[in-house]
């Protein structure tokens, strides 16, 4: 049987399941796979975490260094986010410079952290216009089985919560925890025909019509949004996505806090 025929059979099967409110792994449409969070897994980093959502696994390391601020924000620290999609994680990933997928992943994570004001960057100014602390968030995908956005963001957030600024190495007193404002959580919802579901596994991701990732803060407010794929949501569907993300973000936040 040809690969195209198998793919079409799988597509129809997943669509039928979604229409009935269930999925191939038995989950409900608003249910995440099992989540595991491990912090401080890289001894040479100022902060680190590994997060698994189902079989998707992401490792994040945070480095903190002194550097110059941007000219237009002389009193504010700097956040920079990078993502590496290594071939070991998926046969569809290729070695070399970051491709569009890697760039999009880094941007979505960065937007959630930045627009959610996770880090109090103003407290990372050492000398206005001269020296600030620069936060490097490096995302490494270890295994890809769908929903990299949520796994990478959760790993980044977990790593930041255990990051310490290495002030002592610069002769600037004792090391101190990275100043954080809150814990907004990103959740991703995809639509397959008329059914919407959170945390898509790889097969579901492949046949999804449209994707929406939202960063939700502790008060249920939307801090960042990123749409993906070629499809569209109606106004009512967007309202449903917001509701799903608000509920799921609260659950993920509790998992993060208890890790």
QUIHU-V745584 format. One record per pair of residues at least 4 apart in sequence whose C-alpha atoms are under 6 Angstrom apart, sorted by the first residue. I is the first residue (numbers start at 0). J is the second residue. D is the distance in whole Angstrom. If there is no record, write none. Layout:
BEGIN
[[I/J/D] [I/J/D]]
END
This chain:
BEGIN
[[16/21/5] [16/22/6] [17/21/5] [17/194/6] [18/194/6] [21/27/5] [22/26/6] [26/30/6] [28/196/4] [29/196/6] [29/197/5] [31/198/6] [32/52/6] [32/53/5] [33/52/6] [33/53/5] [34/51/6] [34/52/5] [35/50/6] [35/51/5] [36/49/6] [36/50/5] [37/48/5] [37/49/5] [38/47/6] [38/48/4] [39/47/5] [39/48/6] [40/47/6] [40/48/6] [41/47/6] [44/60/6] [44/61/6] [44/62/6] [45/61/6] [45/62/5] [45/162/5] [45/163/6] [46/60/6] [46/61/5] [46/158/5] [46/161/5] [46/162/4] [47/59/5] [47/60/4] [47/61/6] [47/158/4] [48/58/6] [48/59/5] [48/154/6] [48/157/6] [48/158/5] [49/57/6] [49/58/4] [49/154/6] [50/56/6] [50/57/5] [50/154/5] [51/55/5] [51/56/4] [54/144/6] [55/142/5] [55/143/5] [55/144/5] [56/141/5] [56/142/5] [57/139/6] [57/140/5] [57/141/5] [57/151/6] [58/139/5] [59/137/6] [59/138/5] [59/154/6] [59/155/6] [60/137/5] [61/135/6] [61/136/5] [62/135/5] [63/133/6] [63/134/5] [64/132/6] [64/133/5] [65/131/6] [65/132/5] [65/133/6] [66/130/5] [66/131/6] [67/129/5] [67/130/5] [67/131/6] [68/73/5] [68/131/6] [69/73/6] [73/127/5] [73/128/4] [74/124/5] [74/127/5] [75/120/5] [75/121/5] [75/124/6] [76/120/5] [76/123/5] [76/124/6] [76/131/5] [76/132/5] [76/133/6] [77/133/5] [78/134/5] [79/135/5] [80/105/6] [80/109/6] [80/136/5] [81/105/5] [81/137/5] [82/101/6] [82/105/5] [82/137/6] [82/138/4] [83/139/5] [84/140/6] [86/90/6] [86/92/5] [86/93/5] [88/141/5] [88/142/4] [88/143/6] [89/143/6] [97/101/5] [99/103/6] [105/109/6] [106/110/6] [108/152/5] [109/113/6] [110/114/6] [111/115/5] [111/214/6] [111/223/6] [112/117/5] [114/222/6] [115/183/6] [115/222/5] [117/179/6] [117/180/5] [117/181/5] [118/178/6] [118/179/4] [118/180/6] [119/178/6] [119/179/5] [119/180/6] [123/131/6] [123/132/5] [124/131/4] [125/130/5] [125/131/5] [126/130/5] [144/200/6] [144/201/5] [145/199/6] [145/200/4] [145/201/4] [146/198/6] [146/199/6] [147/151/6] [149/153/6] [149/185/6] [149/186/6] [162/177/6] [163/175/5] [163/176/4] [163/177/5] [164/174/5] [164/175/5] [164/177/6] [165/174/5] [166/171/5] [166/172/6] [166/173/6] [166/174/5] [167/171/5] [167/172/5] [167/173/5] [167/174/6] [183/214/6] [183/215/5] [183/216/4] [184/214/5] [184/215/5] [184/248/5] [185/213/5] [185/214/4] [186/212/6] [186/213/5] [186/244/6] [187/197/6] [187/211/6] [187/212/4] [188/196/5] [188/197/4] [188/210/6] [188/211/5] [189/195/6] [189/196/6] [189/209/6] [189/210/4] [190/194/6] [190/195/4] [190/207/6] [190/208/6] [190/209/6] [191/207/5] [191/208/6] [199/203/5] [199/204/5] [208/230/5] [209/227/6] [209/228/5] [209/230/5] [209/231/6] [210/226/6] [210/227/5] [211/225/6] [211/226/5] [212/224/6] [212/225/5] [213/223/6] [213/224/5] [214/221/6] [214/222/5] [214/223/5] [215/219/6] [215/220/5] [215/221/5] [215/222/6] [216/220/5] [219/245/6] [232/236/6] [244/248/6] [248/252/6]]
END
